[in-house]
Amino acid sequence: MIAGSLFSYIVVAMLLLSIGLLGVISRKNIFVIYMSIELMLNAINLIFIALGRHHHSMSGHIMAMMVIAIAAAEAAVFLSLIVVLYRRKKSLDSDIFRTLAQKESL
């Protein structure tokens, strides 16, 4: 019974991870890419918590809390970057932001 439940959680987490990866690869809007990355982080959290519960340990929950804390710091940096890039280019299309690329030397 528990092994079947663990398998169900892992299947849902892999589905969420796949949707997030597809969003990162296929979308050009920076905000949508950011939301896809957050979806992948939540899929990893689901796996940590499911494995921790399966092994009757709090280590999975602790790891999930650490990932949430790191994601909060990453969210602050990434959202401020989105605001700065939008103010400069008036768009969130990732193809416009070539200023981050390295310039060619002559």
DAMOHU-V340535 format. One record per residue. SS is DSSP state (~ for helix, > for strand, _ for the rest). PSI is psi in whole degrees, -180 to 180 (none if undefined). NEAR is the number of other ideal C-beta (glycine too) atoms within 10 Angstrom. Layout:
# DAMOHU-V340535
ss/psi/near
SS/PSI/NEAR
SS/PSI/NEAR
This chain:
# DAMOHU-V340535
ss/psi/near
_/-46/5
~/-39/9
~/-38/8
~/-38/7
~/-41/12
~/-43/16
~/-40/12
~/-43/11
~/-41/16
~/-36/16
~/-44/10
~/-42/14
~/-41/20
~/-35/13
~/-45/11
~/-41/19
~/-40/18
~/-41/13
~/-41/14
~/-42/21
~/-40/15
~/-39/12
~/-38/19
~/-40/16
~/-40/9
~/-20/10
_/156/15
_/-15/11
>/127/13
~/-37/19
~/-39/13
~/-38/15
~/-43/20
~/-44/20
~/-33/14
~/-38/19
~/-41/18
~/-37/16
~/-40/18
~/-39/18
~/-38/20
~/-32/17
~/-41/21
~/-41/17
~/-40/21
~/-40/19
~/-45/20
~/-47/20
~/-40/17
~/-42/20
~/-37/16
~/-40/17
~/-37/16
~/-38/16
_/6/11
_/48/7
_/152/11
_/0/11
~/-35/11
~/-39/19
~/-38/14
~/-43/12
~/-39/17
~/-39/20
~/-36/14
~/-41/12
~/-39/16
~/-41/12
~/-42/10
~/-37/11
~/-32/17
~/-43/9
~/-40/9
~/-35/15
~/-41/14
~/-44/10
~/-45/9
~/-41/17
~/-35/12
~/-37/10
~/-40/12
~/-43/15
~/-44/10
~/-45/10
~/-36/18
~/-39/13
~/-34/8
~/-46/11
~/-11/12
_/30/8
_/157/13
_/16/17
>/129/10
_/-19/14
_/-21/7
_/-28/14
_/67/14
~/-5/8
~/-18/9
~/-12/6
_/155/7
_/136/5
_/149/7
_/143/5
_/143/4
_/none/3
